[in-house]
């Protein structure tokens, strides 16, 4: 059995979708779509012929749904020490947990619809109910194929929503992916003692900081920060406050203010331009926030020759 992609290292694949596009799977006809809403995921349909490949471990939960199958087509999958062989049946789906290598031996043609859910999206949706280890929580769902009329229909609707041309399709997308993730956890029967504690480690703070710095001129909501951290808004707010001692809103105002101080040192810059660059609603908003947090207006700060 050979590793798809040959000499390329596993860490070079950023996602399962990219893996399919750039590895030897690319010989199969495929279509790719992305989330229309705020919760990231990718989907792909692949019309595959008989193959024997190994897929790398990636930080995504895969939900694979057969849409069309050649008569008597069989597939064997090997994950860890588990090996299962079955006849491929339309509608009987399978979960591949994240962070696990999987080997596949398929002896016929089939068309698969696969949903790829990043770990961060699972954590964002489930919040406090997210298992400590997503891989372990979904492990039992890889032991057999199974039918679920609701999830099957939801996957097909999700596929359609990815190319919808109405602004409400984003809300439809978020609602459906949330329902699918919740139903997968319900089906997995993950116990309450597997729920992860709320935490805001340094790596999450770095992700949030990086997001803010790249979107500083925009209107940033707590939901945006929570998504960057891979947490629900409720979980993020509590964890953030416990970690930093301040609310996300006040912390964000501080980041904007620090950037404003840097720009004020460039004396040719207009206050209105600084306000826009730092994400303040207008110059007045910049001035009131600046005075509230420093005791001086931006002009007073600049005229006193404060440097940053």
C-alpha positions in Angstrom: 0.0 0.0 0.0 1.4 3.4 -0.9 1.1 6.8 0.6 -0.7 9.2 -1.8 1.5 12.0 -2.8 4.7 9.9 -2.7 7.6 11.9 -1.3 5.6 14.9 0.0 5.6 15.2 3.7 2.4 14.8 5.6 2.6 18.3 7.1 2.5 19.9 3.7 -1.2 19.1 3.4 -3.1 22.0 4.9 -6.5 20.3 4.5 -8.2 17.1 3.2 -9.5 19.1 0.3 -6.0 20.3 -0.7 -4.8 16.7 -0.3 -7.3 15.5 -2.8 -6.5 18.3 -5.2 -2.7 17.8 -5.2 -2.2 14.1 -4.5 -2.8 11.2 -6.8 -6.5 11.6 -6.0 -6.4 14.4 -8.5 -6.9 11.9 -11.3 -10.5 11.5 -10.2 -13.2 13.9 -11.2 -14.0 16.1 -8.2 -15.7 19.3 -7.2 -14.9 21.4 -4.1 -16.9 23.9 -2.1 -16.4 26.0 1.0 -18.6 27.3 3.8 -20.8 30.2 3.0 -21.2 31.2 6.6 -18.9 32.0 9.6 -18.2 28.4 10.7 -15.4 27.1 8.4 -15.7 23.7 6.7 -15.0 22.3 3.2 -16.9 19.8 1.1 -16.0 17.8 -2.0 -17.5 15.2 -4.3 -15.2 12.7 -5.9 -16.0 10.2 -8.6 -13.3 7.6 -7.9 -12.3 4.4 -9.6 -10.7 1.4 -7.8 -7.7 2.6 -5.7 -5.5 1.6 -2.8 -4.2 4.7 -1.0 -3.2 6.0 2.5 -4.6 9.3 3.6 -2.6 11.4 6.1 -3.7 12.5 9.5 -5.1 16.0 9.5 -7.0 18.1 12.0 -10.4 17.6 10.4 -13.3 15.2 11.1 -14.4 13.6 7.8 -18.0 12.6 7.2 -18.1 10.5 4.0 -21.4 9.8 2.3 -21.7 7.4 -0.8 -24.0 9.0 -3.4 -23.5 6.4 -6.2 -21.8 3.0 -6.2 -20.9 0.4 -8.7 -22.6 -2.9 -8.1 -20.8 -5.1 -5.6 -18.2 -2.4 -4.8 -16.4 -3.1 -1.6 -14.1 -1.0 0.5 -11.7 -1.7 3.3 -10.5 1.0 5.7 -7.7 0.6 8.3 -7.4 3.2 11.1 -5.0 2.5 13.9 -5.3 -1.3 14.5 -8.9 -1.5 13.3 -9.6 -3.0 9.8 -13.1 -3.2 8.4 -14.3 -4.5 5.0 -17.9 -3.9 3.8 -19.9 -3.5 0.6 -20.3 0.2 -0.2 -24.0 1.2 0.0 -25.6 4.5 -1.0 -26.6 6.4 2.1 -24.5 4.4 4.6 -21.9 6.9 5.8 -18.7 6.8 7.8 -16.8 9.1 10.1 -13.0 9.3 10.0 -11.8 11.0 13.2 -9.3 13.8 13.1 -5.5 13.4 13.6 -5.5 9.7 12.4 -3.9 8.2 9.3 -6.3 6.0 7.3 -5.7 3.4 4.7 -8.2 2.6 1.9 -8.7 -0.2 -0.5 -11.7 0.3 -2.9 -12.4 -2.3 -5.6 -15.1 -0.4 -7.6 -16.3 2.9 -8.9 -18.2 5.2 -6.5 -19.2 8.8 -6.0 -18.6 10.2 -2.5 -19.7 13.4 -0.8 -17.3 14.3 2.0 -17.7 16.9 4.6 -14.4 18.1 6.2 -14.9 19.8 9.6 -11.8 21.5 11.2 -11.2 20.8 14.9 -11.6 24.5 15.5 -15.1 24.5 14.1 -16.1 21.5 16.2 -14.8 23.4 19.3 -16.5 26.6 18.3 -19.9 24.9 17.8 -19.8 22.6 20.8 -18.3 25.1 23.2 -18.3 23.8 26.8 -19.7 20.5 25.5 -16.7 19.8 23.3 -14.9 16.6 24.3 -11.3 16.9 25.5 -10.2 14.8 22.5 -12.3 15.0 19.4 -10.5 12.0 17.9 -11.5 9.8 20.8 -15.1 11.1 20.9 -15.7 10.2 17.3 -13.6 7.0 17.3 -16.6 4.6 17.5 -18.2 6.2 14.5 -15.4 4.8 12.3 -16.1 1.2 13.3 -19.0 0.7 11.0 -21.0 2.5 8.3 -24.4 3.7 9.4 -27.5 5.4 8.1 -29.0 8.7 9.4 -31.8 10.2 7.3 -31.4 13.6 9.0 -27.6 13.9 8.6 -27.8 12.6 5.0 -30.3 15.3 4.1 -28.4 17.9 6.0 -25.2 17.1 4.1 -27.0 17.5 0.7 -28.5 20.8 1.8 -25.2 22.0 3.1 -23.6 21.2 -0.2 -26.2 23.3 -2.0 -25.9 26.2 0.5 -22.2 26.6 -0.3 -23.0 28.1 -3.7 -26.3 29.9 -2.8 -26.5 33.4 -4.1 -28.6 34.9 -1.3 -27.1 36.5 1.8 -29.3 34.2 4.0 -27.4 31.2 2.7 -24.6 32.0 5.2 -27.1 31.6 8.1 -28.4 28.4 6.5 -24.8 27.1 6.3 -24.0 27.9 9.9 -27.3 26.3 11.1 -26.8 23.1 9.2 -23.2 22.5 10.1 -24.1 23.2 13.7 -26.8 20.6 13.6 -24.5 18.0 11.9 -21.8 18.5 14.5 -24.3 18.2 17.4 -25.8 15.1 15.9 -22.4 13.5 15.4 -21.6 14.1 19.1 -25.0 12.7 20.1 -24.5 9.6 18.0 -21.0 9.1 19.4 -22.4 8.9 22.9 -19.4 10.8 24.3 -19.8 11.0 28.1 -19.9 14.1 30.1 -16.6 13.4 31.8 -14.9 13.7 28.4 -15.9 17.4 28.2 -12.9 19.7 28.0 -12.2 22.4 30.6 -12.5 26.0 29.5 -9.0 27.4 28.9 -7.3 30.2 27.2 -3.7 29.0 26.7 -1.0 31.1 25.1 -1.5 29.6 21.6 -5.1 30.7 21.6 -4.2 34.2 22.7 -1.7 34.3 19.8 -4.4 33.3 17.4 -6.8 36.0 18.7 -4.1 38.6 18.6 -3.1 37.7 15.1 -6.7 37.9 14.0 -7.2 41.3 15.6 -4.0 42.7 14.1 -5.0 41.7 10.6 -8.5 43.1 10.9 -7.9 46.1 13.1 -9.5 48.6 10.8 -12.7 46.5 10.8 -15.7 46.2 13.2 -14.7 43.2 15.3 -17.3 41.4 17.4 -16.7 39.0 20.3 -18.0 36.2 18.0 -15.1 36.9 15.7 -12.6 36.7 18.5 -14.2 33.4 19.8 -14.0 31.9 16.3 -10.4 32.8 16.0 -9.8 31.1 19.4 -11.8 28.0 18.3 -14.4 28.5 21.1 -18.0 29.4 21.5 -18.7 33.0 22.3 -19.9 32.2 25.8 -16.9 29.9 26.5 -14.5 32.5 25.1 -15.8 35.4 27.1 -15.4 33.5 30.4 -12.1 32.0 29.6 -10.7 35.2 28.3 -11.7 37.2 31.4 -10.3 34.5 33.7 -7.0 34.5 31.8 -6.5 38.3 31.3 -8.6 39.9 34.0 -10.5 42.1 31.6 -13.3 41.8 29.1 -12.6 41.1 25.4 -14.2 44.5 24.6 -11.8 46.4 26.8 -8.8 44.4 25.7 -9.7 45.1 22.0 -10.0 48.8 22.8 -6.5 48.7 24.3 -5.1 47.1 21.2 -6.7 49.8 19.0 -5.3 52.4 21.4 -1.8 51.1 21.2 -1.9 51.2 17.4 -3.2 54.7 17.6 -0.3 55.7 19.8 2.1 54.3 17.2 0.5 56.3 14.4 0.3 59.5 16.4 4.1 59.5 16.4 3.9 60.0 12.7 3.0 63.7 12.9 1.8 64.0 9.3 -1.0 61.6 9.8 -4.5 63.1 10.3 -6.5 62.0 13.3 -9.4 60.9 11.1 -7.1 58.6 9.2 -5.7 57.2 12.4 -9.2 56.6 13.7 -10.1 54.7 10.5 -6.9 52.6 10.5 -7.4 51.6 14.1 -11.1 50.6 13.8 -12.7 53.5 15.6 -16.0 54.6 14.3 -14.8 58.1 13.7 -12.4 60.8 15.0 -14.7 61.6 17.9 -14.8 58.0 19.0 -11.0 57.8 18.9 -10.7 61.0 21.0 -13.2 59.9 23.7 -11.7 56.4 24.0 -8.1 57.9 24.1 -9.0 60.4 26.8 -10.9 57.8 28.9 -7.9 55.4 28.9 -5.0 57.9 29.0 -6.4 61.1 30.5 -5.4 63.0 27.4 -6.8 63.6 23.9 -4.9 62.3 20.9 -3.7 65.9 20.1 -2.5 66.5 23.6 -0.6 63.1 23.5 1.0 64.1 20.2 1.8 67.7 21.3 3.5 66.6 24.4 5.9 64.6 22.3 5.0 61.2 23.7 6.7 58.4 21.8 5.8 54.8 21.5 
